[in-house]
Amino acid sequence: MPPSLRTVWTAVIQPADYDAHMSAIGQAQANAAHLQHFLQLIPPSPNARLLIAGAGTGQIFDYLAPGAFAATHPIFTDINPAFLAALRSRHPQAVCLADDLENTALQAPFHAAFCALVLEHIDWQRGLDSLLRLAPRFLYLVIQQNPAEIATAVTPFRTLPGSMRAFSETHPQLRDPAEIAACLQLRGYTQTAAVPRPVADNKTMLGLLFTPSQP
């Protein structure tokens, strides 16, 4: 029986293998561009706390412009402490907290939340509820869109590095942007931006900004 996605992310995937895969397919670069764009979209709020949920190894710092967080106070979270240790090696001053988005222990509020390629790996509605409670004003999600012939979030015909081969058996689930938008509409939110960024294998990293329908 293949391991669960939770087991894969907490006990199998090694930071170096993850970085090698994400860089090779261009998703790390695309997600960093989404984060840079997100920081430009939200209204400035000096020293505002920003939630970067599912921050992983901090690979975004390899591609972000210097000083991207200069006017904010980012909090980086991930379910895997080893990933956060890798993040700190890239950015020693980073504030990192191990947290499970399905059952978060974080304290609200945050000025805004950014969450890239996490919903594919968790109970996405529980994750969204956590994000909305923590950052009720601005939520930026990055989800993966594939061509019709690739049904799983990790490309099955690629040679995956090392521990990433766990995804040959355990498959993250693609999320439908229309279903996400409908779910958030029921919770009082409107999609106010959609930004596609193409990556390898004809996939797209789609950035979606949601804000409350009523100010």
Accessible surface in RSA format (square Angstrom, percent):
REM  Atomic radii and reference values for relative SASA: ProtOr
REM  Chains: A
REM  Algorithm: Lee & Richards
REM  Probe-radius: 1.40
REM  Slices: 20
REM RES _ NUM      All-atoms   Total-Side   Main-Chain    Non-polar    All polar
REM                ABS   REL    ABS   REL    ABS   REL    ABS   REL    ABS   REL
RES MET A   1   232.93 120.6 150.53  99.6  82.39 196.2 121.72 103.5 111.20 147.3
RES PRO A   2    68.62  50.0  58.20  53.1  10.42  37.9  59.13  48.8   9.49  59.0
RES PRO A   3    45.47  33.1  32.06  29.2  13.41  48.7  42.90  35.4   2.57  16.0
RES SER A   4    63.40  53.6  48.16  64.3  15.24  35.1  52.76 112.4  10.64  14.9
RES LEU A   5    34.13  19.0  29.91  21.4   4.22  10.6  30.02  21.1   4.11  11.1
RES ARG A   6   108.41  45.5  99.96  51.0   8.45  20.1  61.59  84.2  46.82  28.4
RES THR A   7    58.27  41.4  56.42  57.2   1.84   4.4  31.38  42.2  26.88  40.6
RES VAL A   8     0.00   0.0   0.00   0.0   0.00   0.0   0.00   0.0   0.00   0.0
RES TRP A   9    35.58  14.3  35.56  17.2   0.02   0.0  35.03  18.7   0.55   0.9
RES THR A  10    57.30  40.8  34.11  34.6  23.19  55.3  23.52  31.6  33.79  51.1
RES ALA A  11    76.39  70.2  40.97  63.2  35.42  80.6  51.03  71.9  25.36  67.2
RES VAL A  12    47.79  31.4  40.89  37.0   6.91  16.6  44.09  38.3   3.70  10.0
RES ILE A  13     4.22   2.4   0.00   0.0   4.22  10.2   0.00   0.0   4.22  11.4
RES GLN A  14    95.38  53.3  95.38  69.7   0.00   0.0  32.09  68.3  63.30  48.0
RES PRO A  15    29.16  21.3  29.13  26.6   0.03   0.1  29.16  24.1   0.00   0.0
RES ALA A  16    77.98  71.7  64.19  99.1  13.79  31.4  70.85  99.8   7.13  18.9
RES ASP A  17    31.63  22.2  31.18  31.0   0.46   1.1   0.46   1.1  31.18  31.1
RES TYR A  18    37.56  17.5  37.56  21.4   0.00   0.0  10.24   7.7  27.32  33.7
RES ASP A  19    22.94  16.1  22.38  22.3   0.56   1.3  12.76  30.0  10.17  10.1
RES ALA A  20    54.00  49.6  38.22  59.0  15.77  35.9  49.20  69.3   4.80  12.7
RES HIS A  21    14.19   7.8  12.30   8.5   1.89   4.8   4.65   4.8   9.54  11.1
RES MET A  22    12.91   6.7  12.91   8.5   0.00   0.0   5.57   4.7   7.33   9.7
RES SER A  23    40.79  34.5  34.21  45.7   6.58  15.1  11.98  25.5  28.81  40.4
RES ALA A  24    78.33  72.0  39.82  61.5  38.51  87.6  52.60  74.1  25.73  68.2
RES ILE A  25     7.08   4.0   5.51   4.1   1.57   3.8   6.50   4.7   0.58   1.6
RES GLY A  26    19.66  24.2   0.00   N/A  19.66  24.2  16.86  46.3   2.80   6.3
RES GLN A  27     6.67   3.7   6.67   4.9   0.00   0.0   0.00   0.0   6.67   5.1
RES ALA A  28     3.79   3.5   0.79   1.2   3.00   6.8   3.79   5.3   0.00   0.0
RES GLN A  29    66.44  37.2  60.72  44.4   5.72  13.6  34.76  74.0  31.68  24.0
RES ALA A  30     9.37   8.6   3.43   5.3   5.95  13.5   9.20  13.0   0.17   0.5
RES ASN A  31    10.25   7.1  10.25   9.9   0.00   0.0   3.45   8.3   6.80   6.6
RES ALA A  32     2.04   1.9   1.37   2.1   0.67   1.5   1.73   2.4   0.30   0.8
RES ALA A  33    36.60  33.7  27.35  42.2   9.26  21.1  34.30  48.3   2.30   6.1
RES HIS A  34     0.00   0.0   0.00   0.0   0.00   0.0   0.00   0.0   0.00   0.0
RES LEU A  35     0.00   0.0   0.00   0.0   0.00   0.0   0.00   0.0   0.00   0.0
RES GLN A  36    45.19  25.3  45.19  33.0   0.00   0.0  25.07  53.4  20.13  15.3
RES HIS A  37    49.03  26.8  47.46  33.0   1.58   4.0  35.30  36.4  13.73  16.0
RES PHE A  38     0.07   0.0   0.07   0.0   0.00   0.0   0.07   0.0   0.00   0.0
RES LEU A  39    28.87  16.1  11.05   7.9  17.82  44.8  11.18   7.8  17.70  47.6
RES GLN A  40   130.71  73.1  96.64  70.6  34.07  81.1  44.70  95.1  86.01  65.2
RES LEU A  41    66.84  37.2  40.58  29.0  26.27  66.0  42.67  30.0  24.17  65.0
RES ILE A  42    11.41   6.5   5.49   4.1   5.93  14.3   6.01   4.3   5.41  14.7
RES PRO A  43    56.99  41.5  50.70  46.2   6.30  22.9  56.44  46.6   0.56   3.5
RES PRO A  44   130.19  94.9 100.67  91.8  29.52 107.3 111.27  91.9  18.92 117.6
RES SER A  45    39.19  33.1  33.07  44.1   6.12  14.1   7.16  15.3  32.03  44.9
RES PRO A  46   116.31  84.8  97.53  88.9  18.78  68.3 100.01  82.6  16.30 101.3
RES ASN A  47   120.78  83.3 106.58 103.0  14.21  34.2  23.39  56.3  97.40  94.1
RES ALA A  48    11.90  10.9   2.46   3.8   9.44  21.5  11.90  16.8   0.00   0.0
RES ARG A  49    81.71  34.3  77.44  39.5   4.28  10.2  37.17  50.8  44.54  27.0
RES LEU A  50     0.00   0.0   0.00   0.0   0.00   0.0   0.00   0.0   0.00   0.0
RES LEU A  51     0.12   0.1   0.05   0.0   0.07   0.2   0.05   0.0   0.07   0.2
RES ILE A  52     4.11   2.3   4.11   3.1   0.00   0.0   4.11   3.0   0.00   0.0
RES ALA A  53     2.43   2.2   0.89   1.4   1.54   3.5   0.89   1.3   1.54   4.1
RES GLY A  54    29.92  36.9   0.00   N/A  29.92  36.9   9.24  25.4  20.68  46.3
RES ALA A  55    15.40  14.2   0.00   0.0  15.40  35.0   5.09   7.2  10.31  27.3
RES GLY A  56     6.43   7.9   0.00   N/A   6.43   7.9   6.43  17.7   0.00   0.0
RES THR A  57     1.18   0.8   0.11   0.1   1.07   2.5   0.00   0.0   1.18   1.8
RES GLY A  58     0.06   0.1   0.00   N/A   0.06   0.1   0.00   0.0   0.06   0.1
RES GLN A  59    14.59   8.2  12.49   9.1   2.09   5.0   6.84  14.6   7.74   5.9
RES ILE A  60    19.99  11.4  19.66  14.6   0.33   0.8  19.66  14.2   0.33   0.9
RES PHE A  61    47.94  24.0  26.43  16.4  21.50  56.0  26.68  16.2  21.26  60.8
RES ASP A  62    80.53  56.4  45.21  45.0  35.33  83.5  21.13  49.7  59.41  59.2
RES TYR A  63    87.09  40.7  53.78  30.6  33.32  86.7  47.75  35.9  39.34  48.5
RES LEU A  64    20.94  11.7   4.38   3.1  16.56  41.6   4.94   3.5  16.00  43.1
RES ALA A  65    51.12  47.0  40.23  62.1  10.89  24.8  46.72  65.8   4.40  11.7
RES PRO A  66   138.02 100.6 106.43  97.0  31.59 114.8 118.21  97.6  19.80 123.1
RES GLY A  67    57.55  71.0   0.00   N/A  57.55  71.0  31.66  86.9  25.88  58.0
RES ALA A  68    23.83  21.9   1.60   2.5  22.23  50.6   6.99   9.8  16.84  44.6
RES PHE A  69    25.22  12.6  18.00  11.1   7.22  18.8  18.86  11.4   6.35  18.2
RES ALA A  70    91.52  84.2  48.18  74.3  43.35  98.6  60.83  85.7  30.69  81.3
RES ALA A  71    68.53  63.0  56.96  87.9  11.57  26.3  66.28  93.3   2.25   6.0
RES THR A  72    31.79  22.6  18.54  18.8  13.25  31.6  18.54  24.9  13.25  20.0
RES HIS A  73    75.88  41.5  75.49  52.5   0.38   1.0  40.05  41.3  35.83  41.7
RES PRO A  74    18.96  13.8  17.65  16.1   1.31   4.7  17.65  14.6   1.31   8.1
RES ILE A  75     7.69   4.4   7.69   5.7   0.00   0.0   7.69   5.5   0.00   0.0
RES PHE A  76     0.61   0.3   0.61   0.4   0.00   0.0   0.61   0.4   0.00   0.0
RES THR A  77     4.66   3.3   4.66   4.7   0.00   0.0   0.00   0.0   4.66   7.0
RES ASP A  78    15.51  10.9  13.32  13.3   2.19   5.2   2.34   5.5  13.17  13.1
RES ILE A  79    54.61  31.1  42.48  31.6  12.13  29.2  42.84  30.9  11.77  31.9
RES ASN A  80     8.32   5.7   8.32   8.0   0.00   0.0   0.39   0.9   7.93   7.7
RES PRO A  81    85.99  62.7  81.22  74.0   4.76  17.3  82.14  67.8   3.85  23.9
RES ALA A  82    53.04  48.8  41.44  63.9  11.61  26.4  48.47  68.3   4.57  12.1
RES PHE A  83     3.63   1.8   3.63   2.2   0.00   0.0   3.63   2.2   0.00   0.0
RES LEU A  84     3.98   2.2   3.98   2.8   0.00   0.0   3.98   2.8   0.00   0.0
RES ALA A  85    56.62  52.1  47.83  73.8   8.79  20.0  49.96  70.4   6.67  17.7
RES ALA A  86    21.38  19.7  14.47  22.3   6.91  15.7  20.57  29.0   0.81   2.2
RES LEU A  87     0.00   0.0   0.00   0.0   0.00   0.0   0.00   0.0   0.00   0.0
RES ARG A  88   101.07  42.4  98.46  50.2   2.61   6.2  40.15  54.9  60.91  36.9
RES SER A  89    91.11  77.0  53.52  71.4  37.60  86.6  50.49 107.5  40.62  56.9
RES ARG A  90    76.05  31.9  43.99  22.4  32.07  76.3  25.79  35.2  50.26  30.5
RES HIS A  91    60.59  33.1  60.47  42.0   0.12   0.3  30.24  31.2  30.35  35.3
RES PRO A  92    94.63  69.0  71.20  64.9  23.44  85.2  72.84  60.1  21.79 135.4
RES GLN A  93   141.15  78.9 114.89  84.0  26.27  62.5  64.82 138.0  76.33  57.9
RES ALA A  94    12.70  11.7   0.00   0.0  12.70  28.9   3.40   4.8   9.31  24.7
RES VAL A  95    58.86  38.7  53.91  48.8   4.95  11.9  57.87  50.3   0.99   2.7
RES CYS A  96    11.70   8.9   0.00   0.0  11.70  27.5   0.00   0.0  11.70  12.6
RES LEU A  97    81.02  45.1  78.78  56.4   2.24   5.6  81.02  56.9   0.00   0.0
RES ALA A  98    64.04  58.9  33.77  52.1  30.26  68.8  34.18  48.1  29.86  79.1
RES ASP A  99    18.77  13.1   5.65   5.6  13.12  31.0   8.12  19.1  10.65  10.6
RES ASP A 100    34.34  24.1  29.69  29.6   4.65  11.0  17.53  41.3  16.81  16.8
RES LEU A 101    16.26   9.1  11.62   8.3   4.65  11.7  11.62   8.2   4.64  12.5
RES GLU A 102    30.50  17.5  24.15  18.3   6.34  15.1   1.11   2.1  29.39  24.0
RES ASN A 103   109.98  75.8  97.19  93.9  12.78  30.8  12.25  29.5  97.73  94.5
RES THR A 104    22.30  15.9   3.70   3.8  18.60  44.3   3.70   5.0  18.60  28.1
RES ALA A 105    83.12  76.4  61.13  94.3  21.99  50.0  70.42  99.2  12.70  33.7
RES LEU A 106    13.87   7.7   9.27   6.6   4.59  11.5  11.76   8.3   2.11   5.7
RES GLN A 107   135.09  75.5 130.61  95.5   4.48  10.7  54.38 115.8  80.70  61.2
RES ALA A 108    44.36  40.8  18.31  28.3  26.05  59.3  18.36  25.9  26.00  68.9
RES PRO A 109    98.47  71.8  91.46  83.4   7.01  25.5  91.46  75.5   7.01  43.6
RES PHE A 110     5.12   2.6   1.25   0.8   3.87  10.1   2.44   1.5   2.68   7.7
RES HIS A 111    20.51  11.2  11.80   8.2   8.71  22.3  13.91  14.3   6.60   7.7
RES ALA A 112     0.00   0.0   0.00   0.0   0.00   0.0   0.00   0.0   0.00   0.0
RES ALA A 113     0.01   0.0   0.00   0.0   0.01   0.0   0.01   0.0   0.00   0.0
RES PHE A 114     5.06   2.5   5.06   3.1   0.00   0.0   5.06   3.1   0.00   0.0
RES CYS A 115     1.44   1.1   0.00   0.0   1.44   3.4   0.00   0.0   1.44   1.5
RES ALA A 116    16.40  15.1   9.60  14.8   6.79  15.5   9.60  13.5   6.79  18.0
RES LEU A 117    25.51  14.2  16.08  11.5   9.43  23.7  16.08  11.3   9.43  25.4
RES VAL A 118    20.35  13.4  18.25  16.5   2.10   5.1  19.74  17.2   0.60   1.6
RES LEU A 119     2.84   1.6   2.63   1.9   0.21   0.5   2.63   1.8   0.21   0.6
RES GLU A 120     1.66   1.0   1.61   1.2   0.05   0.1   1.61   3.1   0.05   0.0
RES HIS A 121    34.67  18.9  24.14  16.8  10.53  26.9  12.74  13.1  21.92  25.5
RES ILE A 122    32.37  18.4  23.10  17.2   9.28  22.4  29.82  21.5   2.55   6.9
RES ASP A 123    68.70  48.1  54.95  54.7  13.76  32.5  25.28  59.5  43.43  43.3
RES TRP A 124    27.96  11.2  27.91  13.5   0.05   0.1   9.86   5.3  18.09  29.3
RES GLN A 125    77.14  43.1  77.14  56.4   0.00   0.0  15.77  33.6  61.37  46.5
RES ARG A 126   118.77  49.9 114.58  58.4   4.19  10.0  39.64  54.2  79.12  48.0
RES GLY A 127     0.00   0.0   0.00   N/A   0.00   0.0   0.00   0.0   0.00   0.0
RES LEU A 128     0.01   0.0   0.01   0.0   0.00   0.0   0.01   0.0   0.00   0.0
RES ASP A 129    66.01  46.2  59.02  58.7   6.99  16.5  27.98  65.8  38.03  37.9
RES SER A 130    11.97  10.1   8.69  11.6   3.29   7.6   3.02   6.4   8.95  12.5
RES LEU A 131     0.00   0.0   0.00   0.0   0.00   0.0   0.00   0.0   0.00   0.0
RES LEU A 132    17.97  10.0  14.74  10.5   3.23   8.1  14.92  10.5   3.05   8.2
RES ARG A 133   126.23  53.0 108.50  55.3  17.73  42.2  74.68 102.1  51.56  31.2
RES LEU A 134     0.00   0.0   0.00   0.0   0.00   0.0   0.00   0.0   0.00   0.0
RES ALA A 135     0.46   0.4   0.00   0.0   0.46   1.1   0.00   0.0   0.46   1.2
RES PRO A 136    52.78  38.5  51.89  47.3   0.89   3.2  51.89  42.8   0.89   5.5
RES ARG A 137   119.54  50.2 119.06  60.7   0.48   1.1  46.36  63.4  73.19  44.4
RES PHE A 138    27.06  13.5  26.74  16.6   0.33   0.9  26.80  16.2   0.27   0.8
RES LEU A 139     0.51   0.3   0.35   0.2   0.16   0.4   0.35   0.2   0.16   0.4
RES TYR A 140     0.20   0.1   0.20   0.1   0.00   0.0   0.20   0.1   0.00   0.0
RES LEU A 141     0.38   0.2   0.38   0.3   0.00   0.0   0.38   0.3   0.00   0.0
RES VAL A 142     1.55   1.0   0.00   0.0   1.55   3.7   0.00   0.0   1.55   4.2
RES ILE A 143     0.14   0.1   0.14   0.1   0.00   0.0   0.14   0.1   0.00   0.0
RES GLN A 144     7.03   3.9   5.93   4.3   1.10   2.6   0.00   0.0   7.03   5.3
RES GLN A 145    66.69  37.3  61.88  45.2   4.81  11.5  21.06  44.8  45.63  34.6
RES ASN A 146    30.06  20.7   0.69   0.7  29.37  70.7   2.75   6.6  27.31  26.4
RES PRO A 147    28.28  20.6  14.50  13.2  13.78  50.1  26.77  22.1   1.51   9.4
RES ALA A 148   110.23 101.4  67.40 104.0  42.84  97.4  80.30 113.1  29.93  79.3
RES GLU A 149   132.63  76.1  93.97  71.1  38.67  92.1  64.29 124.4  68.34  55.8
RES ILE A 150     6.67   3.8   4.21   3.1   2.46   5.9   4.56   3.3   2.11   5.7
RES ALA A 151    92.30  84.9  66.40 102.5  25.90  58.9  72.92 102.7  19.37  51.3
RES THR A 152    18.19  12.9  16.51  16.7   1.68   4.0  18.09  24.3   0.09   0.1
RES ALA A 153     7.28   6.7   3.94   6.1   3.34   7.6   3.94   5.5   3.34   8.8
RES VAL A 154    15.19  10.0  12.52  11.3   2.67   6.4  13.74  11.9   1.45   3.9
RES THR A 155     1.67   1.2   1.05   1.1   0.62   1.5   0.20   0.3   1.48   2.2
RES PRO A 156    91.12  66.4  54.75  49.9  36.37 132.2  64.68  53.4  26.44 164.3
RES PHE A 157   135.45  67.8 100.04  62.0  35.41  92.1 110.16  66.8  25.29  72.4
RES ARG A 158    83.51  35.1  68.47  34.9  15.04  35.8  15.71  21.5  67.80  41.1
RES THR A 159   127.33  90.6  96.66  98.0  30.67  73.1  65.43  87.9  61.90  93.6
RES LEU A 160     9.57   5.3   6.74   4.8   2.83   7.1   6.74   4.7   2.83   7.6
RES PRO A 161    37.74  27.5  28.82  26.3   8.92  32.4  37.74  31.2   0.00   0.0
RES GLY A 162    34.25  42.2   0.00   N/A  34.25  42.2  25.24  69.3   9.00  20.2
RES SER A 163    24.09  20.4   9.69  12.9  14.40  33.2  20.91  44.5   3.18   4.5
RES MET A 164     3.96   2.0   3.96   2.6   0.00   0.0   3.96   3.4   0.00   0.0
RES ARG A 165   139.25  58.5 133.99  68.3   5.26  12.5  51.36  70.2  87.89  53.3
RES ALA A 166    16.73  15.4   5.65   8.7  11.08  25.2  13.96  19.7   2.77   7.3
RES PHE A 167     4.18   2.1   0.73   0.5   3.45   9.0   0.73   0.4   3.45   9.9
RES SER A 168    77.66  65.6  49.60  66.2  28.06  64.6  37.96  80.8  39.70  55.6
RES GLU A 169   111.03  63.7  96.11  72.7  14.92  35.5  33.97  65.7  77.06  62.9
RES THR A 170    11.01   7.8   8.40   8.5   2.61   6.2  11.01  14.8   0.00   0.0
RES HIS A 171    78.82  43.1  68.21  47.4  10.61  27.1  48.98  50.5  29.84  34.7
RES PRO A 172     0.50   0.4   0.01   0.0   0.48   1.8   0.01   0.0   0.48   3.0
RES GLN A 173    95.80  53.6  95.25  69.6   0.55   1.3  29.65  63.1  66.15  50.2
RES LEU A 174    55.14  30.7  34.64  24.8  20.50  51.5  34.88  24.5  20.26  54.5
RES ARG A 175    46.40  19.5  39.46  20.1   6.94  16.5   6.89   9.4  39.50  23.9
RES ASP A 176    73.23  51.3  63.63  63.3   9.60  22.7  24.69  58.1  48.54  48.4
RES PRO A 177    31.48  22.9  30.80  28.1   0.68   2.5  31.11  25.7   0.37   2.3
RES ALA A 178    69.01  63.4  56.19  86.7  12.82  29.2  63.86  89.9   5.14  13.6
RES GLU A 179    92.08  52.9  85.80  64.9   6.28  15.0  30.59  59.2  61.49  50.2
RES ILE A 180     0.75   0.4   0.75   0.6   0.00   0.0   0.75   0.5   0.00   0.0
RES ALA A 181    27.30  25.1  24.03  37.1   3.27   7.4  24.37  34.3   2.93   7.8
RES ALA A 182    51.53  47.4  47.42  73.2   4.11   9.4  50.20  70.7   1.33   3.5
RES CYS A 183    10.14   7.7   5.97   6.7   4.17   9.8   8.86  22.4   1.28   1.4
RES LEU A 184     0.00   0.0   0.00   0.0   0.00   0.0   0.00   0.0   0.00   0.0
RES GLN A 185   128.45  71.8 117.83  86.1  10.62  25.3  27.23  58.0 101.23  76.8
RES LEU A 186   156.41  87.1 121.95  87.2  34.46  86.6 125.48  88.1  30.93  83.2
RES ARG A 187    86.94  36.5  60.67  30.9  26.27  62.6  33.93  46.4  53.01  32.1
RES GLY A 188    35.32  43.6   0.00   N/A  35.32  43.6  29.81  81.8   5.51  12.3
RES TYR A 189    22.85  10.7  20.58  11.7   2.27   5.9  10.57   7.9  12.28  15.1
RES THR A 190    63.92  45.5  60.24  61.1   3.68   8.8  50.81  68.2  13.11  19.8
RES GLN A 191    70.62  39.5  47.15  34.5  23.47  55.9  11.57  24.6  59.06  44.8
RES THR A 192    76.31  54.3  39.67  40.2  36.64  87.3  48.38  65.0  27.93  42.2
RES ALA A 193    26.55  24.4  15.04  23.2  11.51  26.2  25.77  36.3   0.78   2.1
RES ALA A 194    54.75  50.3  27.79  42.9  26.96  61.3  27.79  39.1  26.96  71.4
RES VAL A 195    30.69  20.2  30.13  27.3   0.55   1.3  30.69  26.7   0.00   0.0
RES PRO A 196    85.34  62.2  72.92  66.5  12.42  45.1  72.92  60.2  12.42  77.2
RES ARG A 197    61.47  25.8  60.90  31.0   0.57   1.4  10.52  14.4  50.95  30.9
RES PRO A 198   114.23  83.3  93.99  85.7  20.24  73.6  94.25  77.8  19.98 124.2
RES VAL A 199    21.66  14.3   1.76   1.6  19.90  48.0  11.99  10.4   9.67  26.2
RES ALA A 200    32.98  30.3  16.88  26.0  16.11  36.6  28.99  40.8   3.99  10.6
RES ASP A 201    34.77  24.4  12.68  12.6  22.09  52.2  12.09  28.5  22.67  22.6
RES ASN A 202   123.21  85.0  97.79  94.5  25.42  61.2  21.88  52.7 101.33  97.9
RES LYS A 203     5.00   2.4   3.94   2.4   1.06   2.5   1.47   1.3   3.54   3.8
RES THR A 204    28.65  20.4  28.64  29.0   0.01   0.0   4.71   6.3  23.94  36.2
RES MET A 205     0.00   0.0   0.00   0.0   0.00   0.0   0.00   0.0   0.00   0.0
RES LEU A 206    17.80   9.9  17.80  12.7   0.00   0.0  17.80  12.5   0.00   0.0
RES GLY A 207     0.11   0.1   0.00   N/A   0.11   0.1   0.00   0.0   0.11   0.3
RES LEU A 208     1.65   0.9   1.65   1.2   0.00   0.0   1.65   1.2   0.00   0.0
RES LEU A 209    14.27   7.9  14.27  10.2   0.00   0.0  14.27  10.0   0.00   0.0
RES PHE A 210     0.63   0.3   0.63   0.4   0.00   0.0   0.63   0.4   0.00   0.0
RES THR A 211    24.78  17.6  24.78  25.1   0.00   0.0  16.77  22.5   8.01  12.1
RES PRO A 212    50.48  36.8  38.12  34.7  12.36  44.9  38.12  31.5  12.36  76.8
RES SER A 213    50.96  43.1  27.07  36.1  23.90  55.0  24.12  51.4  26.85  37.6
RES GLN A 214   145.89  81.6 134.73  98.5  11.16  26.6  56.62 120.5  89.27  67.7
RES PRO A 215   170.86 124.5 100.92  92.0  69.94 254.2 138.84 114.6  32.02 199.0
END  Absolute sums over single chains surface
CHAIN  1 A     9683.8       7419.7       2264.1       5662.0       4021.8
END  Absolute sums over all chains
TOTAL          9683.8       7419.7       2264.1       5662.0       4021.8
